[in-house]
Amino acid sequence: MNATSNKGARLSRDIQAKIGEKLALLYLPVLRQDIPQQLSDLSRRLDATGKTRRKRRSSLSRMLEALRRRGARS
């Protein structure tokens, strides 16, 4: 099948979520590294504005939040 032959092809939300989870696991070692405070603040602000637009957060957002909470306890 030619990738350009079906321009209207879309992945379901379930498939997109599974891909996101796999990518998050792949990048977990990078996510565990300390991030600069400015980047952390920006991520929190983006999450806060996103919550007003949509209730469902991505796997990556949930993982970042868990890492933030864990870092706050350290």
N, C-alpha and C positions, 0 to 999 in steps of 0.2 A: 504494500500500500504506500502510495506516495504521500509524504507528510503534508505537502501543499495542496493535495487534492480535496481535502475536507476542511475548508477554512472555518466552518461553523462548529467544529468539534470542541467540546468543553469537557472538563473533568468535574465530576460531582463533588459536592462539598465534603463528602466522606473520604473520597480519594485524595482530595487536596489536604484534608486534615492528616491522613496517614502519611502522605509525603512530608508534610511539615514535621510530624513526630520523628520520622526517620532522619530528616536533616538536623533536627534539634539534637538527636542522639549522636549524630556524626560530629557535630560541633560542640558537644558537651565539654570537652577539655578546654576549648577556647572560652566557653561561657563561664567556666569556673575561675578563670583568671580575674584578678581585680580590674575593675574598669574605673576610669577617671570619674570623679564626683560629678563633673559637668555632664558627662554622658549619662550617668545614672539619673541625674535630675531631669534631663531631657526625656529619657525613657519613661519616667514616672508621669511627666506632664502629658506626653503623647498617649499613654495608657489612660490617663484621667479624661482626656478629651474624647478618646475612642469609646469610653464607657457610655457617654451620653448618646453616641451614634449607634452603637451595637452592644448587645449584652454578652455575646459569645466572644471570648478572647481566643487568640491562636495558641497553639501548643507552645510556641516560642515565648509568647508573652507570659504564659503561666510559668514556664521554666525560669525566665528571668526574674519574675516576682519571687519564686521560691528561693532562688539564689540570693536575691536581695535580703530576704528575711533571714536566711541562714547567715549571711555576712553580718547582719545587724546584731546577731546573737554572739558572734565571735569577739 
